[in-house]
């Protein structure tokens, strides 16, 4: 039980990218939901909040869309994976340039 409580107090610093590969740097606790990350990144990147999704783009080009209730998003990335925030209808524009 003590281990679980400690886990949620840990903070991580990570980048969230746009389709044009601009990014913002965020700092959140591990128990932060994907929805909170998405909203914060949208605010910092000056994006509208309509129909946005949080997506991991792997180095192979494969995309994985996170559910709003997912937690520990930054720690679950694949090697060379990046987190993107994008409107749902622009997912095809997300390409990894690692």
Buried (B, 14 or more C-beta within 10 A) or exposed (E): EEEEEEEEEEEBEBEBBBBEEEBBEBEBBBEBBBBBBBBBBBEBBEBEEEEBBBBBBBEEEEBEBBEEEBBBBBEEBEEEBBBBBBBEEBBEEBEBEE
